[in-house]
Amino acid sequence: MASLSKTQEKLPKTPSAARPTIYALGLASLAIGLIKTARPAAISERTGLGAASMVRTLGLREMAAGAGLLLDGGDKRWLVAHGLNSAGQVAVLLKARPANPRQWRGLALFYGVILGLTLADLYAGQRLRKAKG
């Protein structure tokens, strides 16, 4: 727990009330992006996306947005960039053509993750706005 507070202190531009939310969102984005980058073929197969290279690209964008949140989370532009990244992922997922129940479940999980990140974006934005207030 001491490590978490030390890392959060390194976010000088981020108001202290918003740090935990933005920090968690940044870490989640890095983890999700890493999974997409490391296993794009598996994710592509489980969702019916077809192109593993697109999943890898989505993972790289997710990691970039997560790193931006961790390094400069007090700048609302990173939250906007993260939200736009989520919108881009939805646009890509609309092209998915699941062929079996397993792929439908994978696609539903992918949409659920994006929904969770979008809600976290909105919450972080609200916390940031109130903290800067």
Backbone hydrogen bonds, N-H to C=O, Kabsch-Sander energy under -0.5 kcal/mol:
donor,donor_aa,acceptor,acceptor_aa,energy
5,S,1,M,-1.7
6,K,2,A,-2.1
7,T,3,S,-2.3
8,Q,4,L,-2.4
9,E,5,S,-1.7
10,K,6,K,-0.6
10,K,7,T,-1.1
11,L,8,Q,-1.5
14,T,11,L,-1.2
18,A,15,P,-1.5
19,R,15,P,-1.1
22,I,18,A,-2.3
23,Y,19,R,-3.1
24,A,20,P,-2.4
25,L,21,T,-2.2
26,G,22,I,-2.6
27,L,23,Y,-2.5
28,A,24,A,-2.6
29,S,25,L,-2.3
30,L,26,G,-2.2
31,A,27,L,-2.5
32,I,28,A,-2.7
33,G,29,S,-2.6
34,L,30,L,-2.4
35,I,31,A,-2.1
36,K,32,I,-2.3
37,T,33,G,-2.2
38,A,34,L,-2.6
39,R,35,I,-2.3
43,I,39,R,-1.9
44,S,40,P,-2.7
45,E,41,A,-2.5
46,R,42,A,-2.1
47,T,43,I,-1.1
48,G,44,S,-1.4
49,L,44,S,-1.3
50,G,44,S,-0.7
51,A,49,L,-0.9
52,A,50,G,-0.8
54,M,51,A,-0.6
55,V,51,A,-1.2
56,R,52,A,-2.2
57,T,53,S,-2.1
58,L,54,M,-2.4
59,G,55,V,-2.2
60,L,56,R,-2.3
61,R,57,T,-2.3
62,E,58,L,-2.3
63,M,59,G,-2.4
64,A,60,L,-2.2
65,A,61,R,-2.3
66,G,62,E,-2.4
67,A,63,M,-2.7
68,G,64,A,-2.2
69,L,65,A,-2.1
70,L,66,G,-2.1
71,L,67,A,-2.6
72,D,68,G,-2.5
73,G,69,L,-0.7
75,D,72,D,-1.8
76,K,74,G,-0.7
78,W,75,D,-1.9
79,L,75,D,-0.7
80,V,76,K,-2.1
81,A,77,R,-2.6
82,H,78,W,-2.3
83,G,79,L,-2.4
84,L,80,V,-2.7
85,N,81,A,-2.0
86,S,82,H,-1.9
87,A,83,G,-2.1
88,G,84,L,-2.4
89,Q,85,N,-1.9
90,V,86,S,-2.1
91,A,87,A,-2.1
92,V,88,G,-1.9
93,L,89,Q,-2.7
94,L,90,V,-1.7
95,K,92,V,-1.7
96,A,93,L,-1.6
97,R,48,G,-2.4
104,W,100,N,-2.0
105,R,101,P,-2.5
106,G,102,R,-2.2
107,L,103,Q,-2.7
108,A,104,W,-2.5
109,L,105,R,-2.4
110,F,106,G,-2.3
111,Y,107,L,-2.6
112,G,108,A,-2.3
113,V,109,L,-2.4
114,I,110,F,-2.2
115,L,111,Y,-2.6
116,G,112,G,-2.5
117,L,113,V,-2.5
118,T,114,I,-2.4
119,L,115,L,-2.6
120,A,116,G,-2.2
121,D,117,L,-2.5
122,L,118,T,-2.4
123,Y,119,L,-2.4
124,A,120,A,-2.9
125,G,121,D,-2.6
126,Q,122,L,-2.1
127,R,123,Y,-2.6
128,L,124,A,-2.7
129,R,125,G,-2.5
130,K,126,Q,-2.5
131,A,127,R,-2.4
132,K,128,L,-2.2
133,G,129,R,-1.3
